[in-house]
Amino acid sequence: MRPAIFVFSVIFACALPFISAMALERNGLVEISPFAGVNRFDPSLSDTTGAALGVRGGYHFNNSWGAELELLHAFSDRKDDEISLTAASMGALYHPPFLSSEKLSPYLGFGVGSAFYDYDNLNKSGIEREWTFHYGAGAGYGVSDRLSVRGDLRQIVTHGPARYNLLATVGVSWFFDGPKGSPPVAEKPVEPAPAPPAEVKAEPPALPAAVALAPKVEDGDDDGDGVPNSLDKCPGTPRGMKVDSDGCLFREEPPKTEVAIRPVEAAKAPEAPKAPVAAEAPKAPKAPEVAKAIVPEVKPAASAPASEKKVERLELSMQFDLNSHAVKKKYLEEVEKLAQFMAANPKARITIEGYADSTGEAGYNQTLSEKRAKSLARILIKTWKISPDRIKAAGYGETRPIAPNDTRAGRAKNRRVTAVVTTE
């Protein structure tokens, strides 16, 4: 036992610099896992338990399935009962998706191999070579992006005389990038690539219309009356005419102008009878006629902003853990704001869309995306009493990624739910 404990301590000490708070994904990764533990030998050969050392190496095709090679050396040097087992095997690992999370990943393992027994005790001595079959279970716990602690318990059964060895080990697994371009990674993101631009273009059509109106409001003073076009209710007034703050002519201004000018003409001595303004009275109505001719032209412009329908949008986006549809606590505050907005706007409607990354089977991802959308809908209905008639929830599986699925960060972005609230 002492050599096993020493070796495991050295392995774990070397792994400490790599430890961080990030979670682990195995998809497309190569795993190297040295281990140490104990092996209970078959009583027909030796009634003892010895130390076990070895190394495992494998490749993970996805987050559920992987292949693995193992080299094992178990031994006991107890006096009068020396025995050793040297074995090589090849097997498969299966991580059930419904049990796995980004931290803890239980698995089942099985495989075949070959083993050599070397024993020298009171019962028997010699060297034997036998075929083996092993099966068992274990679990890995991700402590960093590239590091996992792993425990394993398996039964090693030899062929011929049936002998059973019980092996329990603890090890540390390092993960490295595997070969690029595996089918699940390279093919799936390419097909839906056009989808994200379509969604981006579909959401903001209302915004350009609103922005396009802004420049027309502040484009100067076309009629030169000193009132900006945005405030001018009477565009097209003659230049040089006095206007009010709305850009319209003063209707009383022309009579005042006539009175101010006539005294100069009255100074021409002989024409005293013409001094009264009465003779000029017919000219006075001309100014109102000009104003009346302008007013009808203003009415169409004033009626331009006729219907004022406001469409308000409130958007929420959240991400999920691998193989999970539980809404994280850090998003509950944003969900509360969204629910309060809907409560304050009875006409508001919400559309919830769930998505998944390309890990695993397409059918499983479709179901998972639907569960993610329904999780948010359930919170709004049960916690905030929002009517189900105002909520639309749907899942789109792995068909609409917003980031490449060939990186861990990209897959994390694709495990998401988006919610859009609209009201008029």
HUBELKA-V168722 format. One record per pair of residues at least 24 apart in sequence whose ideal C-beta (glycine too) atoms are under 10 Angstrom apart, sorted by sequence separation. I is the first residue (numbers start at 1). GAP is how many residues later the second one is. If there is no record, write none. Layout:
<<I;GAP> <I;GAP>>
This chain:
<<10;24> <11;24> <12;24> <32;24> <33;24> <50;24> <51;24> <67;24> <68;24> <89;24> <90;24> <110;24> <111;24> <132;24> <133;24> <134;24> <148;24> <149;24> <223;24> <225;24> <314;24> <352;24> <370;24> <371;24> <393;24> <11;25> <31;25> <32;25> <33;25> <49;25> <50;25> <51;25> <66;25> <67;25> <68;25> <88;25> <89;25> <109;25> <110;25> <111;25> <132;25> <133;25> <147;25> <148;25> <255;25> <258;25> <316;25> <352;25> <369;25> <370;25> <8;26> <10;26> <31;26> <32;26> <50;26> <51;26> <66;26> <67;26> <87;26> <88;26> <89;26> <109;26> <110;26> <131;26> <132;26> <133;26> <147;26> <148;26> <221;26> <255;26> <258;26> <350;26> <369;26> <370;26> <393;26> <7;27> <8;27> <9;27> <30;27> <31;27> <48;27> <49;27> <50;27> <65;27> <66;27> <87;27> <88;27> <108;27> <109;27> <110;27> <130;27> <131;27> <132;27> <146;27> <147;27> <148;27> <257;27> <314;27> <350;27> <368;27> <369;27> <370;27> <7;28> <8;28> <30;28> <31;28> <48;28> <50;28> <65;28> <66;28> <86;28> <87;28> <88;28> <108;28> <109;28> <130;28> <131;28> <146;28> <147;28> <255;28> <314;28> <352;28> <367;28> <369;28> <391;28> <392;28> <7;29> <8;29> <29;29> <30;29> <31;29> <47;29> <48;29> <49;29> <64;29> <65;29> <66;29> <86;29> <87;29> <107;29> <108;29> <109;29> <129;29> <130;29> <131;29> <143;29> <146;29> <254;29> <255;29> <258;29> <312;29> <325;29> <366;29> <368;29> <369;29> <6;30> <29;30> <30;30> <46;30> <48;30> <64;30> <65;30> <85;30> <86;30> <87;30> <107;30> <108;30> <128;30> <130;30> <136;30> <138;30> <144;30> <145;30> <146;30> <254;30> <257;30> <350;30> <365;30> <366;30> <367;30> <368;30> <369;30> <391;30> <4;31> <5;31> <28;31> <29;31> <47;31> <50;31> <61;31> <64;31> <85;31> <86;31> <106;31> <107;31> <129;31> <130;31> <132;31> <134;31> <136;31> <138;31> <140;31> <142;31> <144;31> <146;31> <254;31> <314;31> <325;31> <365;31> <366;31> <369;31> <390;31> <4;32> <5;32> <26;32> <28;32> <46;32> <50;32> <54;32> <58;32> <63;32> <64;32> <84;32> <85;32> <86;32> <106;32> <107;32> <128;32> <136;32> <138;32> <140;32> <141;32> <254;32> <255;32> <365;32> <366;32> <3;33> <4;33> <26;33> <27;33> <28;33> <39;33> <41;33> <48;33> <50;33> <52;33> <54;33> <56;33> <58;33> <60;33> <62;33> <64;33> <84;33> <85;33> <105;33> <106;33> <107;33> <128;33> <130;33> <132;33> <134;33> <136;33> <138;33> <140;33> <142;33> <254;33> <312;33> <323;33> <364;33> <365;33> <366;33> <4;34> <26;34> <27;34> <28;34> <29;34> <39;34> <40;34> <41;34> <47;34> <48;34> <50;34> <54;34> <58;34> <63;34> <83;34> <84;34> <85;34> <105;34> <106;34> <253;34> <254;34> <314;34> <316;34> <320;34> <322;34> <363;34> <364;34> <365;34> <1;35> <4;35> <25;35> <26;35> <27;35> <28;35> <31;35> <33;35> <35;35> <37;35> <39;35> <41;35> <46;35> <48;35> <50;35> <56;35> <58;35> <60;35> <62;35> <83;35> <84;35> <104;35> <105;35> <128;35> <140;35> <252;35> <313;35> <320;35> <322;35> <362;35> <1;36> <26;36> <27;36> <30;36> <38;36> <39;36> <40;36> <45;36> <46;36> <47;36> <64;36> <82;36> <83;36> <84;36> <104;36> <105;36> <251;36> <252;36> <254;36> <312;36> <314;36> <316;36> <317;36> <319;36> <320;36> <323;36> <350;36> <361;36> <362;36> <1;37> <25;37> <26;37> <27;37> <29;37> <31;37> <33;37> <34;37> <35;37> <37;37> <39;37> <46;37> <56;37> <63;37> <82;37> <83;37> <103;37> <104;37> <105;37> <250;37> <251;37> <254;37> <320;37> <322;37> <323;37> <361;37> <362;37> <25;38> <26;38> <38;38> <45;38> <46;38> <81;38> <82;38> <83;38> <103;38> <104;38> <249;38> <253;38> <322;38> <338;38> <342;38> <348;38> <360;38> <24;39> <26;39> <27;39> <46;39> <63;39> <70;39> <81;39> <82;39> <100;39> <103;39> <249;39> <352;39> <353;39> <354;39> <356;39> <358;39> <359;39> <380;39> <26;40> <41;40> <45;40> <80;40> <81;40> <99;40> <100;40> <101;40> <102;40> <103;40> <251;40> <339;40> <349;40> <350;40> <351;40> <352;40> <353;40> <354;40> <355;40> <356;40> <357;40> <358;40> <377;40> <42;41> <66;41> <68;41> <70;41> <72;41> <74;41> <80;41> <81;41> <83;41> <101;41> <115;41> <117;41> <249;41> <250;41> <251;41> <323;41> <335;41> <338;41> <339;41> <343;41> <346;41> <349;41> <350;41> <351;41> <352;41> <353;41> <354;41> <355;41> <356;41> <357;41> <358;41> <376;41> <41;42> <63;42> <65;42> <69;42> <71;42> <79;42> <80;42> <81;42> <83;42> <89;42> <91;42> <249;42> <323;42> <325;42> <338;42> <339;42> <342;42> <343;42> <348;42> <349;42> <350;42> <351;42> <352;42> <353;42> <354;42> <355;42> <356;42> <375;42> <376;42> <377;42> <41;43> <42;43> <64;43> <66;43> <68;43> <70;43> <72;43> <73;43> <75;43> <76;43> <78;43> <82;43> <84;43> <86;43> <87;43> <89;43> <91;43> <94;43> <105;43> <107;43> <109;43> <111;43> <113;43> <115;43> <248;43> <249;43> <325;43> <336;43> <343;43> <347;43> <349;43> <350;43> <351;43> <352;43> <353;43> <354;43> <355;43> <356;43> <358;43> <372;43> <374;43> <376;43> <7;44> <11;44> <39;44> <41;44> <67;44> <69;44> <88;44> <89;44> <91;44> <93;44> <95;44> <104;44> <109;44> <110;44> <114;44> <115;44> <324;44> <325;44> <335;44> <339;44> <340;44> <342;44> <346;44> <355;44> <356;44> <357;44> <372;44> <373;44> <8;45> <39;45> <76;45> <85;45> <87;45> <89;45> <91;45> <93;45> <95;45> <103;45> <105;45> <106;45> <107;45> <109;45> <114;45> <249;45> <323;45> <325;45> <326;45> <327;45> <331;45> <335;45> <339;45> <342;45> <345;45> <355;45> <356;45> <369;45> <372;45> <373;45> <4;46> <5;46> <7;46> <39;46> <117;46> <241;46> <248;46> <249;46> <322;46> <325;46> <326;46> <338;46> <339;46> <355;46> <357;46> <358;46> <359;46> <369;46> <373;46> <4;47> <85;47> <87;47> <93;47> <112;47> <248;47> <324;47> <325;47> <332;47> <336;47> <339;47> <353;47> <355;47> <358;47> <368;47> <369;47> <1;48> <3;48> <4;48> <39;48> <115;48> <117;48> <320;48> <324;48> <325;48> <327;48> <331;48> <335;48> <336;48> <338;48> <342;48> <357;48> <358;48> <369;48> <1;49> <2;49> <3;49> <4;49> <241;49> <320;49> <325;49> <326;49> <327;49> <335;49> <342;49> <356;49> <365;49> <1;50> <3;50> <115;50> <241;50> <248;50> <325;50> <365;50> <1;51> <247;51> <320;51> <324;51> <325;51> <327;51> <332;51> <357;51> <238;52> <246;52> <320;52> <327;52> <358;52> <359;52> <56;53> <237;53> <238;53> <241;53> <319;53> <357;53> <358;53> <237;54> <318;54> <357;54> <320;55> <356;55> <357;55> <359;55> <238;56> <357;56> <358;56> <359;56> <234;57> <236;57> <237;57> <318;57> <357;57> <236;58> <318;58> <355;58> <356;58> <357;58> <93;59> <235;59> <355;59> <356;59> <357;59> <72;60> <234;60> <237;60> <316;60> <355;60> <356;60> <234;61> <236;61> <237;61> <354;61> <355;61> <31;62> <72;62> <233;62> <235;62> <236;62> <354;62> <355;62> <91;63> <234;63> <235;63> <353;63> <354;63> <355;63> <70;64> <234;64> <353;64> <354;64> <89;65> <233;65> <236;65> <352;65> <353;65> <354;65> <232;66> <233;66> <235;66> <352;66> <353;66> <26;67> <89;67> <234;67> <235;67> <351;67> <352;67> <353;67> <233;68> <234;68> <351;68> <352;68> <26;69> <87;69> <232;69> <233;69> <350;69> <351;69> <352;69> <4;70> <325;70> <350;70> <351;70> <4;71> <46;71> <85;71> <87;71> <223;71> <349;71> <350;71> <351;71> <3;72> <45;72> <229;72> <349;72> <350;72> <46;73> <48;73> <85;73> <348;73> <349;73> <350;73> <26;74> <45;74> <46;74> <47;74> <348;74> <349;74> <1;75> <42;75> <46;75> <347;75> <348;75> <349;75> <41;76> <45;76> <46;76> <47;76> <345;76> <347;76> <348;76> <24;77> <25;77> <46;77> <345;77> <346;77> <347;77> <23;78> <24;78> <41;78> <45;78> <46;78> <85;78> <87;78> <345;78> <23;79> <24;79> <26;79> <44;79> <45;79> <342;79> <344;79> <345;79> <22;80> <23;80> <24;80> <25;80> <43;80> <44;80> <85;80> <87;80> <341;80> <23;81> <24;81> <26;81> <338;81> <342;81> <70;82> <74;82> <85;82> <338;82> <339;82> <341;82> <45;83> <338;83> <70;84> <72;84> <335;84> <317;85> <334;85> <322;86> <331;86> <216;88> <322;89> <322;90> <325;90> <327;90> <74;91> <321;91> <324;91> <213;92> <320;92> <323;92> <325;92> <72;93> <74;93> <319;93> <322;93> <56;94> <319;94> <320;94> <321;94> <72;95> <74;95> <319;95> <320;95> <56;96> <317;96> <319;96> <320;96> <70;97> <72;97> <318;97> <319;97> <320;97> <318;98> <319;98> <70;99> <317;99> <318;99> <317;100> <318;100> <210;101> <316;101> <317;101> <318;101> <316;102> <317;102> <315;103> <316;103> <317;103> <315;104> <316;104> <206;105> <314;105> <315;105> <316;105> <207;106> <314;106> <315;106> <33;107> <206;107> <313;107> <314;107> <315;107> <313;108> <314;108> <31;109> <204;109> <312;109> <313;109> <314;109> <203;110> <312;110> <313;110> <311;111> <312;111> <203;112> <311;112> <312;112> <45;113> <52;113> <54;113> <56;113> <310;113> <311;113> <26;114> <37;114> <42;114> <310;114> <33;115> <35;115> <37;115> <40;115> <42;115> <50;115> <52;115> <54;115> <56;115> <58;115> <60;115> <309;115> <24;116> <26;116> <33;116> <35;116> <37;116> <42;116> <45;116> <52;116> <53;116> <55;116> <57;116> <24;117> <25;117> <29;117> <31;117> <33;117> <35;117> <39;117> <44;117> <49;117> <52;117> <54;117> <56;117> <61;117> <24;118> <44;118> <45;118> <60;118> <23;119> <24;119> <31;119> <33;119> <42;119> <44;119> <49;119> <59;119> <22;120> <23;120> <24;120> <25;120> <42;120> <43;120> <44;120> <45;120> <59;120> <62;120> <22;121> <23;121> <24;121> <42;121> <43;121> <61;121> <62;121> <63;121> <21;122> <22;122> <23;122> <24;122> <26;122> <41;122> <42;122> <61;122> <62;122> <20;123> <21;123> <22;123> <24;123> <41;123> <42;123> <59;123> <61;123> <62;123> <19;124> <20;124> <21;124> <22;124> <24;124> <40;124> <41;124> <42;124> <18;125> <19;125> <20;125> <22;125> <40;125> <41;125> <18;126> <20;126> <39;126> <40;126> <16;127> <17;127> <18;127> <19;127> <20;127> <39;127> <40;127> <15;128> <18;128> <19;128> <38;128> <39;128> <40;128> <15;129> <18;129> <38;129> <39;129> <17;130> <19;130> <37;130> <38;130> <39;130> <15;131> <16;131> <37;131> <38;131> <15;132> <35;132> <37;132> <38;132> <15;133> <36;133> <37;133> <15;134> <35;134> <36;134> <37;134> <34;135> <35;135> <36;135> <33;136> <35;136> <36;136> <12;137> <34;137> <35;137> <33;138> <34;138> <35;138> <32;139> <33;139> <34;139> <32;140> <33;140> <34;140> <32;141> <33;141> <31;142> <32;142> <33;142> <31;143> <32;143> <29;144> <30;144> <31;144> <32;144> <29;145> <30;145> <31;145> <29;146> <30;146> <26;147> <28;147> <29;147> <30;147> <31;147> <29;148> <30;148> <24;149> <26;149> <28;149> <29;149> <30;149> <25;150> <28;150> <24;151> <27;151> <28;151> <26;152> <28;152> <28;153> <18;154> <28;154> <199;154> <27;155> <18;156> <28;156> <15;157> <27;157> <28;157> <12;158> <14;158> <15;158> <27;158> <11;159> <12;159> <13;159> <15;159> <11;160> <12;160> <14;160> <8;161> <11;161> <8;162> <8;163> <11;163> <7;164> <8;164> <4;165> <4;166> <192;166> <189;168> <188;169> <189;169> <188;170> <187;171> <188;171> <185;173> <184;174> <185;174> <188;174> <184;175> <184;176> <184;177> <188;177> <195;201> <199;201> <198;202> <200;202> <199;203> <192;204> <195;204> <196;204> <192;205> <195;205> <196;205> <192;206> <195;206> <196;206> <191;207> <192;207> <195;207> <196;207> <191;208> <192;208> <193;208> <189;209> <192;209> <188;210> <191;210> <192;210> <188;211> <193;211> <189;212> <188;213> <192;213> <189;214> <190;214> <189;215> <190;215> <188;216> <189;216> <105;217> <188;217> <189;217> <203;217> <102;218> <103;218> <105;218> <186;218> <187;218> <188;218> <102;219> <103;219> <185;219> <186;219> <199;219> <101;220> <102;220> <185;220> <186;220> <100;221> <101;221> <102;221> <184;221> <185;221> <189;221> <100;222> <101;222> <102;222> <184;222> <185;222> <189;222> <100;223> <101;223> <99;224> <100;224> <182;224> <97;225> <98;225> <101;225> <181;225> <185;225> <189;225> <97;226> <180;226> <185;226> <96;227> <95;228> <177;230> <63;259> <64;259> <63;260> <97;262> <97;263> <145;263> <97;264> <98;266> <97;267> <97;271> <63;294> <27;295> <64;295> <26;296> <62;296> <63;296> <64;296> <25;297> <62;297> <63;297> <64;297> <23;298> <24;298> <62;298> <23;299> <62;299> <64;300> <102;306> <102;310> <27;330> <27;331> <28;331> <25;332> <27;332> <26;333> <27;333> <25;334> <63;348> <27;378> <28;378> <27;379> <28;379> <29;379> <28;380> <27;381> <25;382> <25;383> <24;384> <27;384> <23;385> <22;386> <25;386> <25;387> <23;389>>
